[in-house]
Amino acid sequence: MSDSYQLSRRKFLATGSCGAMGIGSLVNTLAQLQLINSAAAASGPGGSDVVGDDYKALVCIFLRGGCDMNNVLIPVAGNPQAAGYTADRNVVGIRNGVVDSVLNPAGENDTLSLTAAGDPFGLHPSLVNLQTMFNANEAAFVSNVGTLAEPTTPATYTSASLPRQLFSHSDQVTEWMSSIADQPYRSGWGARVADLYHANWNPQSQTSMLITAAGNNQFLNGGGLAQYSVTSAGAISLAGFSSGGTPYGGALESDGSYRTNSTGNRLKALERIMAYSHANILEDGYNTVVERARDNEAIVTEASEVATGLGLDLDALFENADSSIGDELKAIAKLIAGRKCLGNKRQIFFVDYGGFDNHQDINADLGGLLSNLDNAIGAFNEALKALALVDSDFAYDKVTTFQASDFNRTWTPNSADPTTAGTDHAWGTHTFLFGGAVNGGQIYGTFPELAVGGLVDVPSGSRGRWIPTTAVDQYCAVLANWFGVPAASTQMGVILPNLDRFADPFSAGSGLNFL
């Protein structure tokens, strides 16, 4: 490593990003090392001549715990299923315009109206921004999606091949992220996309095609290209060298030279160690990962600062999104604005938000969770539209954001007490997605009959667990196709190996033309 390279990097680090990762945790395990750095990052030059306007990004928002989507997309008065909603959801239901002598004697409607054609629906009252996006044709729903090993109905439930450990959090999360419901986890479908296409799509890549703002996750794991982790504040920096709000301010002068103190001496020693070659292959591997992580730190921090240079005030746009999911989406918005620094024409991002395992107190908890989510996606959506106004190489339809969760929750509550009632693990759920490429303002898929013992309910006293009518495989295939994977191709079969077990999601009558 040359002295000029070292000096250049030190100058950057002296004024660089915020973040924290201690050296001990940095080198604790190979998994953690992969998390902070893509070992496959290419070394070619980035810049506008590489990315230009040929850019697409997928953003996955995962709601951990199993969000009760029965209280997100709600049949309202005039919908044949509205009265059943009021009666069955009972103390956990949202008032939907149906008169009930106990629950809603005045027939009030607290939902937010959707303008979709057909039977009327409303949204949970916390989802103000999502309502605006849906009614502006920027967002859509896909109904009754879930993990499936093969097409399944109540009649075939006991004989069909079912997803492994159905209704288990960890297994259903894994199967949503891998798309393979009947086999042990090996890799996420996002990782498989990167394995097949990263080299061709991103020949001048400066960092990984896979970026997470929510830590290690199965969606981006298991492939040959490691996911790169950022914090809500930006790139991850080494801890123990900070001062005055600058991660390396305790070790470096403003000109990038080492301070003549113990902190400066420690960083100087570390960089000298990084410059050595090691006879032991594991030691050399650790060294390479740490070195590349430092390089990626510079690239990601540079990318994060582009929005400011464009006059895009993300702090103002995200002012009301004061939550972990808001911070994560703000970090992703910065990287999309700075995409030319990353050098990738195709990028996959991951964020998540937890707290949705509402076995109890759902009336007290769900509204706040959805409000935080709504403020975050509203800010992110506006940030993408604002970026399109100040960056001629970017358009609003370049980014598609899609939501997923472990599973839905039971149709009937687990208690008659409105102060403590909750709902339990179920199966088929509704998902939303948004962006300029989305054919918005519609509800796609086959909406289920909302009835215990109904047409898609799991048999034998399930309390309303809908058997999915759209497989995760089909949902993901449409997303992957928009991203650039040809339909009915060998590559699509590698990414989603069980897809051919289900109806073609690209056929005219599939009801899945949401992109």
C-alpha positions, -999 to +999 in steps of 0.1 A: +000+000+000+016+033-011+022+062+012+002+085-011-028+061-009-025+060+029-024+098+031-054+102+008-074+078+029-064+094+062-074+128+049-108+114+041-111+097+075-102+128+093-135+144+082-154+112+074-186+096+084-203+089+117-208+053+130-193+028+153-179-007+151-152-017+175-121-036+163-130-065+185-165-069+169-151-062+135-129-092+135-150-115+157-163-138+130-162-141+093-199-135+091-194-101+107-166-094+084-187-101+054-214-080+068-194-048+067-177-054+034-183-069+000-153-091-007-162-090-044-161-052-048-146-044-081-118-019-086-128-001-117-136+036-118-171+047-110-189+079-120-217+092-142-201+077-173-207+043-157-241+046-142-258+074-162-295+070-164-294+032-167-302+025-131-327+005-111-330-003-074-351-027-054-358-017-018-372-044+005-390-033+037-395-063+060-419-059+089-406-083+116-430-102+138-459-108+114-478-076+108-516-079+111-525-069+076-561-077+082-562-044+100-543-026+072-565-033+042-600-033+055-634-039+038-657-010+045-695-004+043-707-014+009-682-043+007-699-077+011-672-086+036-675-055+058-701-069+082-681-101+087-650-079+095-668-061+122-683-092+138-652-114+136-625-089+143-646-077+172-626-059+198-595-056+176-614-043+146-612-007+132-646+010+128-655+006+091-689+022+087-709-009+096-735-004+124-730-027+154-750-022+185-720-028+208-689-021+188-701+008+165-737+019+172-733+051+151-718+033+122-687+055+122-659+049+097-623+055+109-606+040+079-589+060+051-608+056+019-591+040-012-602+048-047-597+014-062-624+001-085-646-027-072-657-034-037-647-006-013-617-008+010-601+015+035-567+017+052-558+017+089-562+053+101-525+056+108-516+051+071-522+086+058-492+088+034-499+053+020-535+063+013-522+094-006-497+073-025-523+046-034-549+071-046-522+089-066-514+056-084-480+055-068-487+024-046-506-008-049-514-039-028-510-076-036-535-096-016-532-130+001-495-136-006-475-162+013-450-191+014-461-221-005-444-253-015-471-261-041-506-248-048-527-256-017-564-255-008-584-265+023-592-298+005-556-306-001-541-291+031-536-324+048-520-341+017-501-312+001-464-304+007-465-275+031-439-249+039-414-261+065-424-252+101-455-233+090-465-205+114-429-203+129-414-168+129-378-178+120-388-203+094-414-182+076-390-152+076-364-174+060-388-188+034-401-153+025-365-142+019-353-173+001-386-180-017-380-218-012-405-230+012-398-268+012-360-269+016-335-258+042-322-223+037-292-219+015-294-183+001-318-154-004-333-147-037-318-112-037-283-129-033-291-152-062-299-123-084-266-107-075-247-139-081-261-142-117-260-106-128-237-084-107-207-089-130-227-081-161-248-053-148-221-036-126-188-041-143-173-009-127-188-016-093-171+002-063-190-017-036-215-045-032-247-046-052-263-057-019-266-031+008-284-035+041-293-007+066-307-033+090-278-057+096-273-093+084-304-108+068-313-139+048-326-120+018-291-109+008-272-137+024-258-170+011-244-160-023-209-153-035-214-115-031-214-104+005-239-078+016-225-044+027-239-030+059-244+007+066-259+023+097-287+048+097-259+075+100-240+061+070-209+040+066-196+019+096-164+033+111-139+018+135-147+028+171-121+041+195-107+069+173-135+095+175-135+130+189-158+160+185-184+140+166-159+129+139-151+092+139-114+096+135-110+130+150-091+116+180-065+101+158-061+124+128-054+160+123-076+180+098-050+175+071-051+137+075-018+133+094-017+112+126-021+130+159+009+126+182-011+109+209-019+073+219-051+073+197-031+085+167-004+060+174-030+031+176-045+041+142-010+044+127-001+010+139-033-005+126-027+009+092+008-004+091-004-039+100-030-036+072-001-028+048+017-061+056+013-094+038+006-124+061+018-159+056-013-173+073-042-173+049-068-166+075-048-136+089-044-123+054-081-127+048-090-108+079-066-081+069-080-078+034-116-075+047-107-048+071-088-029+044-116-032+020-141-022+046-121+010+052-121+017+014-158+011+012-163+034+041-148+062+020-170+054-010-202+051+010-196+083+029-189+101-004-221+088-018-240+098+013-229+134+008-241+138-028-277+147-018-265+178+000-245+188-031-276+185-052-295+207-028-317+178-017-326+185+020-332+150+033-332+162+069-363+183+061-380+156+041-375+131+069-383+155+097-415+137+107-400+102+102-382+100+136-379+063+140-355+035+132-373+027+099-372+064+090-335+065+097-328+034+076-348+047+046-331+080+049-297+063+047-309+044+016-322+077+000-287+092+005-271+062-013-296+064-042-287+100-046-250+091-045-254+060-067-227+072-091-201+069-064-211+033-058-207+025-095-237+001-097-264+002-124-284-023-104-287-021-066-307-041-040-313-025-006-328-040+026-344-023+057-366-037+084-388-026+113-398-048+142-425-050+169-454-065+149-457-098+169-489-084+186-502-114+206-515-089+231-522-052+233-526-048+195-550-019+199-524+000+219-494-009+198-503-014+161-513+022+154-480+036+166-460+011+146-480+018+114-477+055+120-439+053+121-439+031+090-462+055+072-441+086+080-410+067+068-424+055+035-440+089+029-407+107+034-388+081+013-413+084-016-412+122-016-373+121-014-373+100-046-396+124-064-375+153-052-343+137-064-358+133-099-363+171-100-326+179-092-308+150-109-313+147-147-300+111-147-326+099-122-363+093-126-390+084-101-396+051-118-360+039-112-368+026-077-394+000-066-400-005-029-418-036-018-429-047+017-430-082+032-435-097+066-433-131+084-470-138+079-505-124+085-523-128+119-554-147+129-587-133+117-603-136+152-587-121+183-574-142+212-593-123+239-626-104+243-608-077+264-600-048+241-573-036+265-552-068+262-565-086+231-541-096+203-539-118+173-518-149+166-496-163+139-514-170+106-504-174+069-515-155+038-510-118+040-513-086+020-483-066+008-478-032-006-453-017-030-447+018-044-427+037-069-430+053-104-430+019-121-459+005-100-493+002-117-507+019-086-542+024-072-552-012-075-554-043-053-538-073-071-541-110-066-572-129-053-586-113-022-596-140+003-630-148+017-627-134+052-644-161+072-634-188+096-640-221+078-642-202+045-629-209+010-592-204+019-591-209+056-568-236+070-591-264+082-596-275+118-603-245+140-576-222+127-594-190+137-589-176+102-555-184+087-557-177+050-541-202+027-521-180+002-535-177-033-504-160-046-470-176-038-440-156-027-424-171-058-449-154-081-447-121-062-409-121-064-408-131-100-427-100-111-402-079-090-372-097-105-385-093-140-389-055-136-353-055-123-341-071-155-344-109-151-362-122-182-395-141-176-394-178-183-356-177-185-331-202-171-319-174-148-354-169-134-355-206-127-322-204-107-334-174-087-369-189-080-365-226-085-401-235-074-418-209-097-429-234-123-451-252-097-475-222-098-495-204-125-475-181-147-474-147-130-468-130-164-499-144-181-526-120-191-550-134-166-527-137-136-539-106-119-502-098-110-494-071-135-485-046-107-453-036-124 
